[in-house]
């Protein structure tokens, strides 16, 4: 009795997803260095050959886990859908904050823990994650910020805006709950309050930078550093 290709493909996808889930849980709990392929195989109830078949090796598996973790944080499909929606650019930014805050507050979610570990102690795999997952999403977010500010997408001023907006979101992701301090106080606040604050604060900053950018465009000399008068001449 022959087995259809569809059945084989479905079984293979189920096994791959089971390995990915098991690896994500173990990497989140113990980190990449402390998690062996043998432990992952046991947790996923597969043999080592299955890991090599689907991911090549432990490095390939870890990169796949990082990519899946970032997709669970926010997918490129969802981000493009938001960017293409009919709401204002300001509302798009608000919805982005709401989404990220909600994800950051997901207790026990392995994807957040994996990303936090990688951000706090970057490995060589972070470059792969940035290239394959993060940068395409950044381009979409840059366009939203450009629509808000009127600053061209490729302008360095917009890059600074992007970093200023991403930084507090990154802090929410890597923060450990229960650790005393102001950040823990923020994490205990309702998500809607946090998202509203991030949005209000971001819009004020974006408006200030946008205004400064427009003024600089009108008077290019304002953006140039003043020339030194040089040493005073002796009389």
N, C-alpha and C positions, 0 to 999 in steps of 0.2 A: 504493500500500500504506500503510494507516494505521498510526500508531504508538500503542500503548496508553498511557493516562494513567499506568499503573503504571511503564512503561518510562521515560517522561519524568521522572516523579518520582524514580525510582531514579538516573537519570543526573544529575539536578539535585542530589540529595543527595550523590552522589559528588564532583561538582564543588565543592560548598560545603565538604565535608570536606577536599578537597585544598587549597583556598584557606586554610582555617582552619589546617591543618597547616603550610603554607608560611609563612603570616604569623606563626604562633607561633614558628617557628624563627628567622625574621629579627628579630622584635621581641625575642626572647631574646638574640640575638647583638649587635644594634646599638641597641636601644631604640626607642621610638615616634618620637621626633623625627627620628632618622636613617634611618628605614625608609620608603621611598616606595611608593606604590601600584604604580608601574611595576615596581619591584624584586620586589614580592610577586607580581604577575601573571606575571613572567618565571619566578620560582621555582616557581610553581604550574602553569606552562605553560597559562595562560588569558589572555584579553584583559581590558582594564580594565573593559569593559562587564559582564563576569561578576561582578567585585567589587561594582560598583554595584548589579547586579541582586539579589545575594544579601544584601548588607550595607548598601546605601544609599550609603556612602562610607567613607573610611579610619577615621573616628571610630567608625562602627558596627562595622567589622571589628575594631578594637582592643578595643572593649567585648565583642564576642563571643569574642575570644581570651582576655580576662581571665576571662570567665565559664567558658569551657571549661577554662582552667587551674585554676580553683578547683574545678570538678567533678572534674577528674582528681586533685586533692589529696584531696578527699573529697566524695562526692555526697550530696545530701539524701536520696535513696532509701536508700543504704547506712546513713546516720546514723540515719534513722528505723527501719530494720530492727534496728539495734543497740539503740536505745532501747526497742524493743518486745520484745526477746528476753527469755528467762526467767532469764538470769543476774543476779547481784546488781548493784546500781548501782556498787559498787566495781570489779567485773570489767568492767563496761561502760566505765568510765573507763580501765582498764588496756588494753583492746582499742583504745580510741581512741588512746591514746599509742603503742601498737605500730604502728598504722596510719600515724600521722603521722610517726613516726620512720622507718619503712620508706620512705615517700614522700620524706622529706627526704634520704635517702641514695641516691636514684635518680640515679646519675651521668649527666650529659648530657641529663636530662629538661628539655625546653624550658618546660614549665608552671611548674616551680619557679623557673627563671631569670626568667620573665616576671613572676611574682608578686613575686619579690625586688626586681626593678627598680622595680616600682610602689610597693612599700612603702617603699623607701629614698628614692625621689624621687616622691612622690604627685602625680598629675595630677587634673584635674577628673573623670576617668573613674572614679576610685576610689570616688566617692560612688555611682555607678551599681552598681558591683560590690558594695558594702556593702549597698545596698538590695535588690538582686535575688538575690544569692547568699549573702552572709555572714550577714545578720540572721536569715533563716529557720533556718539551721543553728545559730546561737547560741541560739535559743529551745529547740531540742532539747537542746543541751548544758546549758543552764541547768536543765532539768528533771532531768537526771542528777545535777547538783550539788545540786539541791534534795532529791533522794531520799537522797543521802549525808548531807547536813548537817541536814535538817529545817528549813532556812530557806526561807521562801516564795520562789517564783520571781521575784516582782517586787520583792523587798527589796533595798535598796542594798548590804547586806552580801554578798549573793550576787553582785552585779555586781563587787564588789572581788575575790571569790574567782575569778570567771571571768577577770578580767584577770591575776591572779597565775598562773593555770594556763596561759593562752594565751601569755603573754610568753616563757617559755623555748622554747615550740614555734615561735613566730615567729622567735626568734633562730636556731634550727636551720635554718629555711627561707632566711633571708637571708645566712647565713654563707657565706663563700667558702672552699672547701677549699684548703689549702696556705698560707693566711695564718697566720704564726706567732702563737701565743697560746694561752690556755687553751681557747678555744672550738674551735680546730682540734684540740686534744688530745681533746676530747670527741667530735668528729665521727669520729675515727679508732677510737673504741671500738665494740664490737659493738652492734648495734641493740637487742638484748634487754637489755643492761646499761643502756643509756640509758633505755629505756622503763620498766624496773623502778625506776630511780632517780627518774624524773619521777613515777611513780605513788606510790612511798613518800613522797617529799617532799610531794606534793600532798595525800595522805591525812592526813599529820601536820598540815599547815596547815589543812585543812578541819575536822579534829576540834577544833583549837584555836579556830577561829572559831565553830564550832558550839557549843562549850562556853560561850564568851563570850556568844554570842547568847542561849542559854538562861538564863544568869545575869542578863543584862540584862532579859530578859522577866520574870523573877521580881522584880527590883528596878529598875523603870524609872528611878529617880532616878540609878542608876549611869551611865546613858548620857548624862545631861545634864551640860554643863560646869558646874563649880563657880562660884557667884556670887562676884564680887569683893567683898571686905570694904569697899572704898572707903578713902579717906584717913582716917587716924586722927584722932580728935577731940582738939583741944587741951584740956588740963586747966585 
